[in-house]
Amino acid sequence: MVEVSIVTELLSLQQTIAPAVAGLLTFSVYINDRLADLESDMVAAPQRTAFVQRYAGVLYSLGALAYGLAVALAVLGGPFAFGLTLIPGIVWLSYAQEWMPSLGTEAGRLKDILIINSGLVAVAWSVVIVFLPVAFARAALDSSAIIVFLFFTVATFVNTEIANVRDIDADRDIGVATLPAMVGVAQTRWILYGVTVGAGVILAAGAISGILSTSHAWALSVSLICLAAIVCSLGRLDSDGTLAFLAECTRLPAFVVLTIQLLAF
């Protein structure tokens, strides 16, 4: 929801209910993902898995209700917004369900394939985060939306692989190919350094070309610096779960900076 609010400000869009719709979608998709992966999650997150098992019926109902409400609200945003709300559910089904053996592949799910898994998550959520507020505002897509989309896609990819460090043992046990599981934490850290620099290059290109204002580029760069600090901590701190949580919160500094800029000017 914070990310959608950030995008709304970055693209100078009018305030809409897009953040609420995005929040409902996120809740629903991740609830269903937790319910689908109970067996494999028992190794990586036993306490969370026990909670999900205990309240599985309630969580399933809440997840279905949240998705239905998100889709219903999206109708108010027009056909483009309605279509965008369907993307997370469709992507999750293709990502988390075993359907690929019918195509003659060794991997049963897209979730099991190196880079494809994290890349698909990053693109799917970035599409919603960036283009949903555009759809609700009935605004045209322009170069600034593309730059912001690319930035969020790259940054979300880094977030996803940071979380995979926490799940490295479970992923190795069940055959999910993530960067940490395949190349180790130290090598993953260097790869993510490069990806984070790539996000910085996107920001710099947007600012230099005038597509992004300097103040907006600065706000996002604060977020990126925080993300880089977390990448630097991978394998050096024992609390991988805390790092994964902090990585998801790295957009909050950008939100704070943008809020201060609005209040100041």
Disulfide bonds with the S-S distance in Angstrom:
none
